Amino acid sequence: MTVRDVAVEAYREALPALSASLVGGLVAGVVLGGMRAELRAVPGLLVLVPALLATRGNVYGSLGARVATALHQGLIEPRVTAGDDRLQAAAAAALANGVLTSTFAAIVAFFLLTLLGSEVAPLPILVGVAIVAGLLSGIVLTAVVVTVVFAGYRRGRNPDTLVGPIVTTTGDVFGILFLLIAVRTILAIAGVF
């Protein structure tokens, strides 16, 4: 196989996922642009958005890489089964890491904005939004990552090529969507919105 053949194959596998990533990023931007009322209601939320989206990419990209490596090494089969302890442990760790890092990001954002004298929502509001958004997006991202990696592997695709764009797209779209849901939920519980 020549270098050209390898490059063509890599682009053939990655181009659809990269195209979906581009469209997904634009959709997430449109949703974020429509969140003006929520961003005004929760000062400091806009500072938190990049951290929350980056967290999704890092945590669930790592999950995808773990699952892909386990498939390549023959440690797991490309299907979801109730007794697959390795897959369950990887998914649980990713979900816990996602929620914990979201919570940490909210706490750091609160203290940094307070230190800088900027207007910021109360800490329980920011943390509540981060936890709800982290949990909801984590559940969806775990399901999407595992499904895409398994489906791609069964079809002869390299799951490592698919993980990055799929996690980015799904993380952006569902991250922003669930951030909107989390803000509205937490503000409704607090009686603010």
Secondary structure, DSSP 4 states (H G I P E B T S, - for coil): --HHHHHHHHHHHHHHHHHHHHHHHHHHHHHHHT-HHHHHHSTTHHHHHHHHHHHHHHHHHHHHHHHHHHHHTTSS-SS--TT-HHHHHHHHHHHHHHHHHHHHHHHHHHHHHHHTT-----HHHHHHHHHHHHHHHHHHHHHHHHHHHHHHHHTT--HHHHHHHHHHHHHHHHHHHHHHHHHHHHHHHHT--
